[in-house]
Amino acid sequence: MKHQSEVEDIPLYFKIYKTLKEEIESGVYRVGTLLPSEDELEERFKASRTTVRSAVGELEREGLVLRKRGKGTIVQEPKTAQNLNFISSFTETLREKGIQVSTGIVTIELIPAPPKVFNTLNLEKGDKVYLVQRTRLANGIPIAFMSNYLLARVVPGLENKKEALRRIGLYQLLEEEYGLVLHRAVETIEAYLSGPLEADLLQIPEKIPLFHTVRITYLENGTPFEVVISVIRADKYEYKVYLEGRPKIQKNKKYKKIEGGLPLGI
């Protein structure tokens, strides 16, 4: 139980923010509706306009609301955050947040590997890959298009698993059907604006912010097994990086003086 003084030390703006956040998450204020006006919030919480704006600002930073001049504060569909410390599939990340995940277009083809995939997976002449392409929907809204290139000799008969792939995430399928253990992955993330192709795939206007990600996944024995290229709506998804500790810094660095007397490491 918190001591009374600890409760009193919590800033009022934070109490307002927590209350409104809980009401948004519980459905008191639904996606697409307006929060009460600043005047109404001031009256409700007996707070100043500055305090109310600070609270709403915290909600906006979390992506829970969007303030529009002349309209008010609109409740937004919350973004899904993927923890970059774990190898998780898109489906697993969304379902963990209570979001209904479904699949639109699904194709599975056995193909010769494109040159970059061929080199990344250390393939030999004649080796093929499965190309799995899917549109992923969150609560019925297309938010990602994914292209997975998988080492074919490790997942024989994958073309017959299309219905299973619709029901569960790809990584769960690989673990349950093939007994694979995904050991580590390296992912590159870039941001860009949607063009005609992405607009068609995700049913969005052009120049919407997107993530372009490339992941290379490795098995326990160190074999590069998968290359994943994904296009994801940045307004519906985010990546969260957890950092811990500091790297060891070499001691006894040499310094030289610059104008003003501040040291510059060399």
PyMOL commands that set and color helices and strands:
alter all, ss='L'
color gray80, all
select helices_A, chain A and resi 4-9+12-25+38-45+49-61+90-96+115-120+152-154+158-160+162-167+170-178+196-202
alter helices_A, ss='H'
color red, helices_A
select strands_A, chain A and resi 65-68+72-75+80-83+101-112+128-138+141-151+182-193+209-219+224-233+237-240+255-257+263-265
alter strands_A, ss='S'
color yellow, strands_A
deselect
rebuild
show_as cartoon
